[in-house]
Amino acid sequence: MVQFNGKDSTLAKASCYINAGFLKTGYTVLKLVPDQLLLHGESWDLNASNYILADSTGLLFSDFNFSSGNQKISINGIAGKDTTAKLSAVFTDFEASQFNDILSVYDVQIGGVTNGSAQIVSVLGKPAMNANLKVKSLLWFTDTLGDAEVNSIWNSRENKIKVDAIVTHGGDKNISISGSYIFKEKGRRT
């Protein structure tokens, strides 16, 4: 059994068994069988048909669908080094404050109901992310900022991410972010 505990184990805890199989093709198949999944004091379920297929190029996640009531997080795809390796996360009515016990090590508190998707390319290499997320009643510490929409697109040719984000409160746009961030290799300047 593998166990993880958050800062407060009554709020964040995971314990699961890992069933492993070795295929003649060289792949390793891992299946998580949860004993207990607890996030922000709420019990979560993991789809019983989940599995991870591992080889020297990366990990394939299949049917990693977590749910608690109407909240859902789905993780599927490939975590690898090259740009064809894409890992997707889909959020449905996910209350972001669920992560606060984990984020407490960074002295951060967030909140809001999150819907949308994010895709990470080349997780084990040079990661890049595309996202289309909406957060209703975005909370930063104890301040409700409003409803947020975040869209980001990775441009691999130019090695940059374009981000467009707005936060509205009471119908008024009170935060707007639009621009690009260019990634450079460490130590390289232009």
Secondary structure, 3 states (H helix, E strand, C coil): CEEEECCCCCCCEEEEEEEEEECCCCCEEEEEEEEEEEECCEECEECCCCEEEEECCEEEEEEEEEEECCEEEEEEEEEECCCCCEEEEEEEEEEHHHHHHHHHHHCCCEEEEEEEEEEEECCCCCCEEEEEEEEEEEEECCEEEEEEEEEEEEECCCCEEEEEEEEEECCEEEEEEEEEEECCCCCCCC
